[in-house]
């Protein structure tokens, strides 16, 4: 018997249904050309936020609010999402998505700017969860900053970690694919974390800080 991994992946992706707020946010992302996450990845983000009882989360790369909506659904009711992006238009779309979903403005802190300039200003060991969804070419630095600001037991999540299935293909050696492979290798060998690479969505690299 040959197992049908494609069917299993599709089943897992549809396991937790989306709603109108998420669908509208995804439509805005498409219109803006902003990166977003699949339903399977979003459900995983919500689960990790709930498992860590997250009250303080950092999102590197706002997109149009899709990942943020999933995160907020798993976070504590009084939790605050800090989301960083260079594109003010993307953040406006995200704020619209949060408002439509009934999220209180006090639960959102949007910071417009380069993550490598913003992250060093965030406090050490003060966050429960960090989601890296920005430029893969800056990912090594983002990961180091994330590990600094995460508390022990906190979780780092890198989305799009398989880069459209290019990462497992040894023939693919473009800059983005190479950068993602290097970050995965470093986290796999880093004694500060317990890592796992999951096939959800476009690949999710997870690392829990010891």
Secondary structure by P-SEA (a helix, b strand, c coil): ccccaaaaaaaaaacccccaaaaaaaaaaaaacbbbbcaaaaaaaaaaaaaacccbbbbccccccaaaaaaaaaccccbbbbbbcccaaaaaaaaaaaaaaccccccbbbbbccccccccccccccccbbbbcccccaaaaaaaaaaaaccccbbbbbccccccccccccccccaaaaaaaaaaaaaaaccccbbbbbccccbbbbbbcc
